[in-house]
Amino acid sequence: MISQTQSVRIEALRQEIARLERGWRPRKAQATSSGCRTLDAILPEGGFRGGTLVEWLADGDGTGVATLAFAAACRACRSGGGLIVVDQNREFYPPAAIGLGIEPAQLIVVHPQNKADHDWALDQSLRWAAVAAVVAWPDAQGGTLAGRTFRRLQLAAEEGGGLGLLIRPATARSLPSWADVRLLVEPLRDPRPSSLVPASLVPGAPSHHGRRQRWQGLLLRCRGISAGLSCILEIDDETHPVLDLR
């Protein structure tokens, strides 16, 4: 058990770390909107900084986390850069991403044959200055993201200046992170009878028309501020905007 004195000291240490981190900026630090005003509102610069990694943590399929990550990737690509999807499981469904606003000419999909190829492809994609965003599932096929590899990816993103969006299981929450932002996405029950859920980005998991799915985004880590802030997110299946509820 942590005593009250220890809790005060831990919080003071968190505040000091946040103060020091506010003075840090990657080489290309322009912020990109997440695609949702409520999420942007809890981020210190109103979006995700270029040249950084963002972790999207969720428990299982159907949480909408992939849709939210690709919505952010779409915003990053508006500047004209490309989007690379590193898909070791071969489950990514390009038409769904295009439906979110990704231009086909901007999209490159990589199918690594093994974990080593996956990590190399992810590293090289992040280092490419012409790439606005990279989306990947680094824990695919039962693998895990080693701390040294994670650090190398963080440096690669800083070098390239794009946005690295890593979709990971909620169990990764207990592991060390080199991400600038770490978000836990959890579904919320919606008592309203008629609404919509987002289109799936993986085959075999079709959307359920006529219902609405909502998620809570909990900020586990964000460079420069204390964690613990949250927002509610919602996506329309037909038009794909991220809707702001509060």
C-alpha positions as CSV (number, residue, x, y, z in Angstrom):
1,M,0.0,0.0,0.0
2,I,1.2,3.5,-0.8
3,S,1.0,6.0,2.0
4,Q,-0.4,9.5,1.7
5,T,3.1,11.0,1.9
6,Q,4.3,8.7,-0.9
7,S,1.4,9.6,-3.0
8,V,2.1,13.3,-2.6
9,R,5.8,12.7,-3.5
10,I,4.8,10.6,-6.6
11,E,2.5,13.3,-7.8
12,A,5.1,16.0,-7.3
13,L,7.6,13.9,-9.3
14,R,5.0,13.6,-12.1
15,Q,4.5,17.3,-12.2
16,E,8.3,17.9,-12.3
17,I,8.6,15.4,-15.2
18,A,5.8,17.1,-17.0
19,R,7.5,20.5,-16.5
20,L,10.8,19.2,-18.0
21,E,9.0,17.5,-20.9
22,R,7.3,20.8,-21.9
23,G,10.7,22.1,-22.8
24,W,11.3,19.2,-25.2
25,R,10.3,19.4,-28.9
26,P,11.1,17.1,-31.8
27,R,12.7,18.5,-34.9
28,K,9.3,18.8,-36.6
29,A,6.9,19.6,-33.8
30,Q,3.8,20.9,-35.6
31,A,0.7,19.4,-34.1
32,T,-1.8,17.5,-36.2
33,S,-5.5,17.2,-35.2
34,S,-6.6,13.8,-34.0
35,G,-9.8,14.3,-35.9
36,C,-11.9,14.9,-32.8
37,R,-12.2,18.2,-31.0
38,T,-12.8,16.6,-27.6
39,L,-9.6,14.6,-27.9
40,D,-7.6,17.6,-29.2
41,A,-8.9,19.5,-26.2
42,I,-7.1,17.3,-23.7
43,L,-3.8,17.3,-25.6
44,P,-1.4,20.2,-24.7
45,E,-1.0,21.4,-28.3
46,G,-4.4,20.6,-29.6
47,G,-3.3,17.4,-31.4
48,F,-0.5,15.0,-32.0
49,R,3.0,16.4,-32.5
50,G,4.8,15.4,-35.7
51,G,7.9,13.3,-35.3
52,T,6.4,11.3,-32.4
53,L,4.7,8.0,-31.6
54,V,1.1,7.6,-30.4
55,E,-0.1,4.3,-28.8
56,W,-3.7,3.3,-29.1
57,L,-4.4,0.6,-26.5
58,A,-7.6,-1.5,-26.5
59,D,-8.8,-4.8,-25.3
60,G,-9.8,-7.1,-28.1
61,D,-11.5,-6.4,-31.5
62,G,-14.5,-4.2,-32.1
63,T,-13.4,-1.3,-29.9
64,G,-13.1,1.2,-32.7
65,V,-9.5,1.9,-32.0
66,A,-8.3,1.2,-35.5
67,T,-10.9,3.5,-36.9
68,L,-9.8,6.3,-34.6
69,A,-6.1,5.7,-35.4
70,F,-6.8,5.9,-39.2
71,A,-8.9,9.0,-38.7
72,A,-5.8,10.6,-37.1
73,A,-3.7,9.3,-40.0
74,C,-6.1,10.9,-42.5
75,R,-5.6,14.3,-40.8
76,A,-1.8,13.9,-40.9
77,C,-1.9,13.0,-44.6
78,R,-3.8,16.2,-45.5
79,S,-0.4,17.9,-45.9
80,G,0.3,15.7,-48.9
81,G,2.5,13.0,-47.3
82,G,2.0,9.3,-47.6
83,L,0.5,6.7,-45.3
84,I,2.2,3.4,-44.8
85,V,0.4,0.5,-43.1
86,V,2.6,-2.2,-41.8
87,D,0.3,-5.2,-41.6
88,Q,2.0,-8.5,-40.6
89,N,-1.4,-10.2,-40.0
90,R,-2.7,-9.2,-43.4
91,E,-6.0,-8.1,-41.9
92,F,-6.0,-4.5,-43.0
93,Y,-8.9,-3.6,-45.3
94,P,-7.8,-0.7,-47.6
95,P,-11.4,0.3,-48.8
96,A,-12.4,1.1,-45.2
97,A,-9.4,3.4,-44.8
98,I,-10.2,5.1,-48.1
99,G,-13.7,5.6,-46.9
100,L,-12.3,7.6,-44.0
101,G,-10.7,10.0,-46.4
102,I,-7.3,8.4,-47.3
103,E,-6.4,9.0,-50.9
104,P,-5.5,5.7,-52.7
105,A,-2.4,7.3,-54.2
106,Q,-1.1,8.1,-50.8
107,L,-1.5,4.6,-49.4
108,I,1.2,1.9,-49.2
109,V,0.6,-1.4,-47.5
110,V,3.5,-3.6,-46.3
111,H,3.1,-7.3,-45.5
112,P,6.2,-8.4,-43.5
113,Q,6.9,-12.1,-43.4
114,N,8.1,-12.2,-39.8
115,K,8.7,-10.1,-36.7
116,A,12.2,-9.0,-37.7
117,D,10.9,-7.8,-41.1
118,H,8.0,-6.1,-39.4
119,D,10.3,-4.1,-37.0
120,W,12.7,-3.2,-39.8
121,A,9.8,-2.1,-42.1
122,L,8.3,0.0,-39.3
123,D,11.6,1.6,-38.5
124,Q,12.3,2.5,-42.2
125,S,8.8,3.8,-42.8
126,L,9.1,6.2,-39.8
127,R,12.4,7.5,-41.0
128,W,11.1,8.4,-44.5
129,A,10.5,12.2,-44.6
130,A,7.9,11.8,-47.4
131,V,5.6,9.8,-45.0
132,A,3.0,11.7,-43.0
133,A,1.8,8.8,-40.9
134,V,2.6,5.1,-40.3
135,V,0.1,2.7,-38.8
136,A,1.1,-0.7,-37.4
137,W,0.2,-3.5,-35.0
138,P,3.6,-4.2,-33.3
139,D,2.3,-7.0,-31.1
140,A,0.9,-8.9,-34.1
141,Q,1.0,-12.8,-34.1
142,G,1.7,-12.9,-30.4
143,G,4.9,-10.8,-30.6
144,T,5.8,-7.9,-28.3
145,L,7.5,-4.6,-28.7
146,A,10.9,-4.8,-27.0
147,G,12.1,-1.7,-25.1
148,R,15.2,-1.3,-27.3
149,T,13.1,-1.6,-30.5
150,F,10.6,0.9,-29.1
151,R,13.3,3.4,-28.4
152,R,14.7,3.0,-31.9
153,L,11.2,3.6,-33.4
154,Q,10.9,6.7,-31.3
155,L,14.1,8.0,-32.7
156,A,13.1,7.0,-36.2
157,A,9.8,9.0,-35.9
158,E,11.7,12.0,-34.7
159,E,14.1,11.8,-37.7
160,G,11.3,11.4,-40.3
161,G,9.0,14.0,-38.7
162,G,5.8,12.0,-39.4
163,L,3.3,10.4,-37.0
164,G,3.7,6.8,-35.8
165,L,0.3,5.3,-34.8
166,L,0.8,2.0,-32.9
167,I,-2.3,-0.1,-32.2
168,R,-1.6,-2.4,-29.2
169,P,-3.5,-4.6,-26.8
170,A,-4.6,-3.1,-23.4
171,T,-2.1,-5.5,-21.7
172,A,0.7,-3.4,-23.0
173,R,-0.4,-0.7,-20.5
174,S,1.9,-2.2,-17.9
175,L,5.0,-2.1,-20.2
176,P,7.4,0.9,-20.5
177,S,6.6,3.3,-23.3
178,W,8.5,5.6,-25.6
179,A,5.3,7.1,-27.1
180,D,4.6,10.8,-26.8
181,V,0.9,10.0,-26.2
182,R,-0.6,6.8,-24.9
183,L,-4.4,6.4,-25.0
184,L,-6.6,3.6,-23.7
185,V,-9.8,3.2,-25.7
186,E,-12.7,1.5,-24.0
187,P,-16.3,1.0,-25.3
188,L,-19.2,2.7,-23.5
189,R,-22.6,1.3,-23.4
190,D,-25.2,3.4,-25.3
191,P,-28.8,3.1,-24.1
192,R,-30.2,4.8,-27.2
193,P,-31.9,2.4,-29.5
194,S,-31.1,3.8,-32.9
195,S,-27.5,4.7,-33.8
196,L,-24.5,3.6,-35.8
197,V,-21.2,1.9,-35.3
198,P,-18.0,2.5,-37.3
199,A,-17.0,0.5,-40.3
200,S,-14.5,-2.2,-39.5
201,L,-11.0,-1.9,-40.8
202,V,-10.4,-5.7,-40.8
203,P,-12.3,-8.3,-42.8
204,G,-14.5,-10.7,-41.0
205,A,-15.8,-8.1,-38.6
206,P,-18.7,-6.3,-40.4
207,S,-20.2,-3.2,-38.9
208,H,-23.7,-3.4,-37.3
209,H,-25.9,-0.9,-39.0
210,G,-28.6,0.7,-37.0
211,R,-26.7,1.0,-33.8
212,R,-24.2,3.4,-32.3
213,Q,-21.0,2.6,-30.5
214,R,-19.2,5.1,-28.2
215,W,-15.8,4.9,-26.6
216,Q,-14.0,6.6,-23.8
217,G,-10.4,7.7,-24.5
218,L,-8.3,7.8,-21.4
219,L,-5.0,9.6,-21.5
220,L,-2.5,7.3,-19.8
221,R,0.5,9.3,-20.8
222,C,1.2,12.6,-22.7
223,R,4.5,14.4,-22.7
224,G,4.2,17.7,-20.9
225,I,1.1,17.1,-18.8
226,S,-0.2,14.7,-16.1
227,A,-2.2,11.7,-17.2
228,G,-5.8,10.9,-16.2
229,L,-7.8,13.2,-18.6
230,S,-10.5,11.5,-20.7
231,C,-13.0,12.2,-23.4
232,I,-15.9,10.4,-25.2
233,L,-15.6,9.6,-28.9
234,E,-18.1,8.5,-31.4
235,I,-17.9,7.7,-35.2
236,D,-20.7,7.7,-37.8
237,D,-20.5,4.6,-39.9
238,E,-21.8,6.2,-43.1
239,T,-20.0,9.6,-43.1
240,H,-17.1,8.6,-40.8
241,P,-16.6,11.9,-38.9
242,V,-15.6,11.6,-35.3
243,L,-18.5,13.1,-33.4
244,D,-17.9,15.2,-30.3
245,L,-20.1,14.4,-27.3
246,R,-18.5,16.5,-24.6
